[in-house]
Amino acid sequence: MDSLDRRRTQPAQTNAEAPLRETASQTAGPYVHIGCLPNAADVRGIYSNDLTVNRILPNAPITISGKVFEGDNIICKDVMLEFWHADETGCYDNGIWHRSITNSTSGLFSINTQMPGKTKTGEGKWLAPFVSVWITARGINLGLLTRIYFPDHESVLHEDPHMNLIPESRRLTLMAKLVNGGYYFDIHLQGPNETVFFDV
Amino acid sequence: MDRSKQNFSKRDYSAQPKANYPDYRSTILRHQGHKLVALPQTLADTKGPVFGHMDLGANDDDLIINYASSGKSAIGERILVTGKLLDETGAPVPNALIEVWQANGGGRYRHKNDGYLAPLDPNFGGCGRCLTDREGNYVFRTIKPGAYPWPNGGNDWRPAHIHFSIFGQGFAQRLITQMYFEGDPHIQICPIVQSIGDARAVNQLVARLDMAQSVPMDLIAYRFDLILRGPNSTVFENKTGGH
């Protein structure tokens, strides 16, 4: 038995026992804004700038906006979304990242960005341009990954090796619509129009 | 080693919470009916956004004072939360952004939708962020958050917890989770925690009292190590296989 003095000063054992496994996810909860985009959610005075402010692009010709729906077609107003995509030349070294929340009144999210370029698989096959989207919120225990594709690249999509791994009847859930000069992309967490989510 | 050129190992879903866990009522309308569609990884998954010190403010890692008036500090048990960010092979993940957010000492969030009886603390905002160092170490100061009741259809209370958001080296490592405190009896009866069916994975979310790191007459330390997905060893085998 260790002496009391030793027990009162000893280092903690790690909480992560071997063999190491990825830490379990937990929901971001209803107040994710405080931690991730406080100023955008009117929680002011903690950070002078939200993390996204340093990421605003000088040249961002396209907008992507949309809403997130839970079951029964209810609009979710407490979601955080992150967007990650290649630059216009298809390069990820200076990949483009954005974060947005669904508006607490309208439920709309929106980003201004560039059209990503075509990229390649590890085997050198062309992939149609896409934006990775990661979604967290109350009631989502493990962040959800989906992709936004664009109607401009329909011809490339027919030969896209990833698109061919998705059941044909569900592919349209990944396609943005061109509305009034901007891209519009709704996300359905469940129901007949459930968006395709990925395991990578 | 440049991890961005490697694939990550497959996610071990046995250590992850169920998407549909009706005892946590909000999952009922937000879980998926379809299975996830498996895709091979590309640079979209193995690369990710990079953050640096210029993204952070001077007191971002000190929640005790980062919202407080000059000379004031937040009310609550003063704690230091520290640990290592590693991947599943035990390799440190350096220069990774960790963001945290939490309720105040009474269990109230500084958020317009939180109307709990406990008062706001005028000197506590409730969020912080830091970067891991070259060995994957991170540290921040805060106050221990209070437990609080939440609407889930019954008499539901959250264990005291701190939310963590972690960026690894690739977007496929992106993780949001919660840290709990050793000895909290709410952990075993919280539906959000128990949506993880694996007891060892739950235990991994519980920070340990760390007397060696505690600062006498100042701060109680808790150790909380975080593990991200590791590199896929089979990719390495293919490279050396020479076929």
Interface residues (C-beta under 8 A of the other chain):
Chain A: R7 R8 T9 Q10 P11 A12 Q13 T14 N15 A16 E17 A18 P19 L20 R21 E22 T23 A24 S25 Q26 T27 A28 G29 P30 Y31 V32 H33 I34 G35 C36 P38 A41 D42 V43 G45 I46 Y47 S48 L51 N54 R55 E70 G71 D72 I74 C76 D78 E82 W84 H85 A86 Y92 D93 G95 W97 S104 T119 K120 T121 G122 L127 F130 S132 W134 T136 A137 R138 G139 I140 N141 L142 G143 L144 H162 L165 I166 P167 R170 L189 Q190 G191 E194 V196 F197 F198 D199 V200
Chain B: R11 D12 A15 Q16 P17 K18 A19 Y21 Y24 S26 T27 I28 L29 R30 H31 Q32 G33 H34 L36 V37 A38 L39 P40 Q41 T42 L43 A44 D45 K47 G48 P49 F51 M54 D55 G57 D60 N66 Y67 G83 L86 D87 E88 T89 G90 L97 E99 V100 W101 Y109 R110 H111 K112 N113 D114 G125 G126 C127 R129 H163 S165 F171 A172 R174 L175 I176 T177 Q178 I192 V193 S195 I196 D198 R200 A201 V202 N203 Q204 L205 V206 A207 R208 L209 D210 M211 A212 Q213 A221 Y222 R223 F224 D225 L226 I227 L228 R229 G230
